[in-house]
Amino acid sequence: MTDMIPAAKPIIGDEEREAVDRVLRSGMIAGGPEVAEFECEFSAFVDNRFCVALNSGTSALHMAFLGVGIQPGDEVLVPSFTFAATANSVALAGGTPVFVDIERDFFCMDPDAVEAAITPKTRAMMPVHLYGHPAALDKYKAIAEKHDLLLFEDAAQAHAASLHGIPVGAWGIAASFSFYPTKNMTSGEGGMVTTPSEEVARRVKLYRNQGMEKRYENEVVGFNTRMTDIHAAIGRVQLRKLEGWTKQRQDNAKFLDENLKGVVVPPVADGAVHVYHQYTIRVVDQDRDAFAAEIGKRGIGSGVYYPIPNHRLPSFGLTMDLPETELAAKQALSLPVHPSLSQADLETIVEVVNSVASAGA
């Protein structure tokens, strides 16, 4: 049997294990000094914004909306081509997700479609930096200022990405990152809210801690979405490795760009730094699912992100005309790009993908 080259591979080493042991020996296992240090260190990656660590990326999305004050009746414009947590977080905060189509090249929400979808009820928009490519934040920011809207960022897949020299997570009123095990860096599980507003940061901290800043003096009805010191200690180690891992992902992507044939490789927008959480091609000349099955038989792992657009999920059940979203759901296929790939792995990926693409042409 051919060894499988996995689509993703978390990297956990001795430094992460030693960090966990340090926390366990300290006896301070819940939220404590490690969380505070992680928040401080992550801030340097987002233009020194306030940072609040949470127990998951979904919690970061949810708490960000609550912290800013999204309320029932508020519409938030989001892409349908993304993971369900994007829209779920709007609904959990009491708002109404309004699904918008994507543009073709970068799989991100289309700014023109955003502007066309604005109604008197629209309060905010939240682009997703899908697969690690920054969305058109300069255009969204202009739209937000023109229509007096709030700009959120779903940066779950885009640690260290940037546009025109400004990092993702540093553009709007709040951004949310994920540290799930397969992300570009992990804390085991966790998330982070970034914001330029000290008051928003304070409110997010309230919501993550049962509504309390002072013990037993609950200001709001809150949640328990705190990050533990164990997770923060892992995250701090991974954050120090992020730059090197990002460079390796970009080098791997460059090799794939230059050598893959018969598929559409992912372009990069002018001024954008793509961090390749996923290396996502389009399979246009044959059935994508059959293509994925065939390269799998030959030892190449892959992933379909996302086969069902959010608006068609049973949880929302909407019928909408989003042609680029539907096309991407049929064509997008993510290939391995993670830092653990060897040169031999990359050459095998190219050989197999080109062979299958050629056979189906």
C-alpha positions as CSV (number, residue, x, y, z in Angstrom):
1,M,0.0,0.0,0.0
2,T,1.2,3.5,-0.9
3,D,1.9,5.7,2.2
4,M,-0.6,8.5,2.3
5,I,0.7,12.1,2.2
6,P,-1.8,13.8,4.6
7,A,-3.7,16.9,3.7
8,A,-2.8,18.4,7.0
9,K,-0.4,17.5,9.8
10,P,-0.2,19.3,13.2
11,I,3.3,19.8,14.4
12,I,3.8,19.3,18.2
13,G,7.4,19.0,19.5
14,D,9.4,18.9,22.6
15,E,9.1,22.6,23.3
16,E,5.3,22.4,23.4
17,R,5.5,19.4,25.7
18,E,7.9,21.2,28.0
19,A,5.6,24.2,28.1
20,V,2.6,22.0,29.1
21,D,4.7,20.4,31.8
22,R,5.8,23.8,33.1
23,V,2.1,24.8,33.5
24,L,1.2,21.5,35.2
25,R,4.0,21.9,37.7
26,S,3.0,25.5,38.5
27,G,-0.5,24.4,39.6
28,M,-2.0,27.4,37.7
29,I,-3.9,25.4,35.1
30,A,-7.0,27.6,34.3
31,G,-6.7,31.2,32.9
32,G,-3.6,32.8,34.4
33,P,-0.2,34.3,33.4
34,E,0.3,32.1,30.3
35,V,-3.0,33.4,28.9
36,A,-2.0,37.0,29.6
37,E,1.4,36.5,28.0
38,F,-0.1,34.8,24.9
39,E,-2.5,37.7,24.4
40,C,0.4,40.2,24.8
41,E,2.7,38.3,22.3
42,F,-0.1,37.8,19.8
43,S,-0.8,41.5,19.8
44,A,2.5,42.1,18.1
45,F,1.2,40.2,15.0
46,V,-1.9,42.5,14.7
47,D,-0.4,46.0,15.0
48,N,-0.5,46.0,18.8
49,R,-4.3,45.7,19.1
50,F,-6.0,44.5,22.2
51,C,-6.2,40.7,22.3
52,V,-8.5,38.3,24.2
53,A,-7.8,34.6,24.2
54,L,-10.7,32.1,24.2
55,N,-11.4,28.4,24.1
56,S,-12.1,28.1,20.4
57,G,-12.2,30.0,17.2
58,T,-16.0,29.7,17.2
59,S,-16.1,31.3,20.6
60,A,-13.9,34.1,19.3
61,L,-16.4,34.9,16.5
62,H,-19.3,34.7,18.9
63,M,-17.8,36.8,21.7
64,A,-16.6,39.4,19.2
65,F,-20.2,40.0,18.0
66,L,-21.4,40.2,21.6
67,G,-18.6,42.5,22.6
68,V,-19.3,44.9,19.8
69,G,-23.1,44.8,20.5
70,I,-24.7,43.0,17.6
71,Q,-28.4,42.6,18.4
72,P,-31.5,40.9,17.2
73,G,-32.6,42.6,13.9
74,D,-29.0,43.4,12.9
75,E,-28.0,42.0,9.5
76,V,-24.4,40.9,9.0
77,L,-23.1,40.3,5.5
78,V,-21.1,37.1,5.3
79,P,-20.0,34.7,2.5
80,S,-21.8,31.4,2.1
81,F,-18.6,29.7,0.9
82,T,-17.0,29.1,4.3
83,F,-17.2,26.9,7.4
84,A,-20.6,27.1,9.2
85,A,-19.1,28.8,12.3
86,T,-19.0,32.1,10.3
87,A,-22.7,32.3,10.0
88,N,-23.5,30.4,13.2
89,S,-21.7,33.0,15.3
90,V,-23.9,35.8,13.8
91,A,-27.0,33.9,14.7
92,L,-25.8,32.9,18.1
93,A,-25.2,36.6,18.9
94,G,-28.8,37.3,17.9
95,G,-28.1,38.8,14.5
96,T,-29.2,37.7,11.0
97,P,-26.5,36.3,8.6
98,V,-27.1,37.6,5.1
99,F,-25.2,35.4,2.6
100,V,-23.3,37.1,-0.2
101,D,-21.5,35.6,-3.2
102,I,-17.7,35.3,-3.6
103,E,-15.5,36.5,-6.4
104,R,-13.9,33.8,-8.5
105,D,-10.1,34.2,-8.2
106,F,-9.6,34.3,-4.4
107,F,-12.7,32.5,-3.0
108,C,-13.4,35.5,-0.8
109,M,-16.6,37.6,-0.5
110,D,-17.2,39.8,-3.5
111,P,-17.1,43.6,-2.5
112,D,-19.5,44.5,-5.3
113,A,-22.0,41.8,-4.1
114,V,-21.5,43.2,-0.5
115,E,-22.5,46.7,-1.5
116,A,-25.5,45.4,-3.5
117,A,-26.7,43.4,-0.4
118,I,-26.8,46.4,2.0
119,T,-30.2,47.2,3.4
120,P,-31.4,49.6,6.2
121,K,-31.0,46.7,8.6
122,T,-27.4,46.0,7.7
123,R,-25.1,46.7,10.7
124,A,-21.9,44.9,9.7
125,M,-20.0,42.8,7.3
126,M,-17.5,40.0,8.0
127,P,-15.3,38.7,5.2
128,V,-13.4,35.5,5.6
129,H,-9.8,35.3,4.7
130,L,-10.4,31.9,3.1
131,Y,-7.6,29.4,2.9
132,G,-5.1,32.0,4.2
133,H,-5.6,34.6,1.4
134,P,-6.6,38.0,2.7
135,A,-10.0,39.3,1.5
136,A,-10.2,42.7,-0.2
137,L,-10.0,44.6,3.1
138,D,-9.3,48.0,1.6
139,K,-12.5,47.8,-0.4
140,Y,-14.6,46.5,2.5
141,K,-13.2,49.3,4.7
142,A,-14.2,51.9,2.2
143,I,-17.7,50.3,1.9
144,A,-18.0,50.3,5.7
145,E,-17.1,53.9,6.0
146,K,-19.4,54.9,3.2
147,H,-22.4,53.2,4.7
148,D,-21.5,53.6,8.4
149,L,-21.1,49.8,8.9
150,L,-19.0,47.8,11.2
151,L,-16.2,45.7,9.7
152,F,-15.4,42.3,11.3
153,E,-12.8,39.8,10.1
154,D,-13.0,36.0,10.2
155,A,-9.2,35.4,10.3
156,A,-9.5,31.7,11.5
157,Q,-7.3,30.5,8.6
158,A,-5.0,33.5,8.1
159,H,-2.4,33.9,10.8
160,A,0.3,36.3,9.6
161,A,-1.5,37.1,6.3
162,S,-1.5,40.7,5.2
163,L,-2.8,43.2,2.6
164,H,-0.8,46.2,1.5
165,G,1.5,45.8,4.5
166,I,-1.3,45.7,7.1
167,P,-1.8,42.4,8.9
168,V,-5.2,40.7,8.8
169,G,-6.8,41.2,12.2
170,A,-5.9,44.9,12.2
171,W,-8.5,46.3,9.9
172,G,-11.9,46.4,11.5
173,I,-13.6,46.7,14.9
174,A,-12.8,43.1,15.7
175,A,-11.2,40.0,14.2
176,S,-11.3,36.4,15.2
177,F,-8.5,33.8,14.9
178,S,-8.6,30.0,15.5
179,F,-6.0,27.8,17.0
180,Y,-7.6,24.5,16.0
181,P,-5.0,21.6,15.6
182,T,-4.9,21.8,11.8
183,K,-4.5,25.6,11.6
184,N,-1.2,27.3,10.7
185,M,-0.5,27.4,14.4
186,T,-2.3,25.7,17.2
187,S,-2.8,25.9,21.0
188,G,-4.4,22.4,21.0
189,E,-7.8,24.3,20.7
190,G,-8.5,28.0,21.1
191,G,-9.2,31.3,19.6
192,M,-8.3,35.0,19.8
193,V,-10.3,38.2,19.4
194,T,-8.3,41.3,18.3
195,T,-9.8,44.8,18.5
196,P,-8.6,48.4,18.5
197,S,-11.1,49.2,21.2
198,E,-10.3,48.8,24.9
199,E,-14.0,48.8,25.7
200,V,-14.7,46.0,23.2
201,A,-11.8,44.0,24.7
202,R,-13.2,44.5,28.2
203,R,-16.7,43.3,27.1
204,V,-15.3,40.2,25.4
205,K,-13.4,39.4,28.6
206,L,-16.7,39.8,30.5
207,Y,-18.6,37.4,28.2
208,R,-15.8,34.8,28.3
209,N,-15.9,34.8,32.1
210,Q,-19.5,34.4,33.1
211,G,-20.0,38.2,32.8
212,M,-17.5,39.0,35.5
213,E,-14.6,41.4,35.7
214,K,-14.7,41.3,39.5
215,R,-15.5,37.9,41.1
216,Y,-19.2,37.4,41.8
217,E,-20.1,40.9,40.4
218,N,-21.7,39.7,37.2
219,E,-22.3,42.7,34.8
220,V,-23.8,40.8,31.9
221,V,-25.1,37.3,31.3
222,G,-22.0,35.6,30.2
223,F,-20.4,32.3,29.2
224,N,-17.4,30.2,30.1
225,T,-15.3,30.5,27.0
226,R,-11.9,31.0,28.7
227,M,-8.6,29.6,27.4
228,T,-6.6,27.6,29.9
229,D,-3.0,28.2,30.7
230,I,-2.2,24.8,29.2
231,H,-3.5,25.8,25.8
232,A,-1.9,29.3,26.0
233,A,1.5,27.8,26.8
234,I,1.3,25.6,23.6
235,G,0.1,28.7,21.6
236,R,3.1,30.8,22.8
237,V,5.5,28.2,21.6
238,Q,3.8,27.8,18.3
239,L,3.6,31.6,17.8
240,R,7.4,31.7,17.9
241,K,7.5,29.1,15.1
242,L,4.8,30.7,12.9
243,E,7.1,32.8,10.8
244,G,9.3,29.9,9.7
245,W,6.3,27.6,9.1
246,T,4.6,30.3,7.0
247,K,7.7,30.7,4.9
248,Q,7.8,26.9,4.3
249,R,4.1,26.9,3.3
250,Q,4.8,29.7,0.8
251,D,7.8,27.9,-0.6
252,N,5.8,24.7,-1.0
253,A,3.0,26.6,-2.7
254,K,5.5,28.2,-5.1
255,F,6.7,24.8,-6.1
256,L,3.2,23.6,-6.7
257,D,2.3,26.8,-8.6
258,E,5.3,26.3,-11.0
259,N,4.8,22.6,-11.6
260,L,1.1,21.6,-11.5
261,K,-0.7,21.3,-14.8
262,G,-4.3,20.7,-15.9
263,V,-5.8,22.4,-12.8
264,V,-6.3,26.0,-11.8
265,V,-3.7,27.0,-9.2
266,P,-4.5,29.7,-6.6
267,P,-3.6,33.2,-7.7
268,V,-2.5,35.9,-5.2
269,A,-3.9,39.4,-5.3
270,D,-1.6,42.4,-5.7
271,G,-0.4,43.5,-2.3
272,A,-1.5,40.3,-0.6
273,V,0.5,37.9,1.5
274,H,-1.1,34.5,1.3
275,V,-0.2,32.1,4.1
276,Y,-1.7,29.0,2.5
277,H,-3.7,27.4,5.3
278,Q,-4.9,25.4,2.4
279,Y,-3.5,25.2,-1.2
280,T,-6.8,25.1,-3.0
281,I,-7.0,24.4,-6.7
282,R,-10.0,24.3,-9.0
283,V,-10.7,21.1,-10.9
284,V,-12.5,22.3,-14.0
285,D,-12.2,19.7,-16.7
286,Q,-13.5,16.6,-14.8
287,D,-15.6,15.7,-11.7
288,R,-13.8,17.1,-8.6
289,D,-14.9,14.3,-6.3
290,A,-13.8,11.6,-8.7
291,F,-10.5,13.5,-9.1
292,A,-10.0,13.6,-5.3
293,A,-10.8,9.9,-5.0
294,E,-8.3,9.0,-7.7
295,I,-5.4,11.0,-6.3
296,G,-6.3,9.4,-2.9
297,K,-5.8,6.0,-4.3
298,R,-2.4,7.1,-5.4
299,G,-1.4,8.3,-1.9
300,I,-2.3,12.0,-2.0
301,G,-4.6,13.3,0.8
302,S,-6.9,16.2,-0.1
303,G,-9.9,18.0,1.3
304,V,-13.1,19.6,0.0
305,Y,-13.7,22.9,1.8
306,Y,-16.6,23.3,1.5
307,P,-19.0,21.0,-0.4
308,I,-22.3,22.5,0.9
309,P,-22.5,26.3,1.0
310,N,-23.8,27.7,4.3
311,H,-27.1,29.0,2.9
312,R,-28.1,25.5,1.8
313,L,-27.2,23.8,5.1
314,P,-30.2,22.4,6.9
315,S,-29.5,24.8,9.7
316,F,-30.3,27.7,7.4
317,G,-32.1,26.1,4.4
318,L,-32.2,29.0,2.1
319,T,-32.6,29.1,-1.7
320,M,-30.4,31.9,-3.2
321,D,-28.7,32.8,-6.4
322,L,-25.0,32.6,-5.6
323,P,-23.4,31.2,-8.8
324,E,-19.8,31.7,-7.9
325,T,-20.4,30.1,-4.5
326,E,-22.0,27.1,-6.1
327,L,-19.3,26.8,-8.7
328,A,-16.5,26.8,-6.1
329,A,-18.4,24.2,-4.0
330,K,-18.1,21.9,-7.1
331,Q,-14.6,22.7,-8.1
332,A,-12.4,23.5,-5.1
333,L,-10.0,20.9,-3.9
334,S,-7.3,21.5,-1.3
335,L,-3.9,19.7,-1.6
336,P,-1.2,19.2,1.0
337,V,0.9,22.3,1.6
338,H,1.9,22.0,5.2
339,P,5.5,22.5,6.5
340,S,6.0,18.8,7.1
341,L,6.2,18.0,3.4
342,S,9.5,16.9,2.0
343,Q,10.8,17.7,-1.5
344,A,10.0,14.1,-2.4
345,D,6.4,14.6,-1.1
346,L,6.0,17.7,-3.3
347,E,7.3,16.0,-6.3
348,T,4.9,13.1,-5.7
349,I,2.0,15.4,-5.4
350,V,2.9,17.1,-8.7
351,E,3.4,13.7,-10.5
352,V,0.1,12.3,-9.3
353,V,-2.0,15.4,-9.8
354,N,-0.6,16.0,-13.3
355,S,-1.1,12.4,-14.2
356,V,-4.8,12.3,-13.1
357,A,-5.5,15.7,-14.7
358,S,-3.9,14.6,-18.0
359,A,-5.9,11.3,-17.9
360,G,-9.2,13.3,-17.5
361,A,-8.5,16.0,-20.0
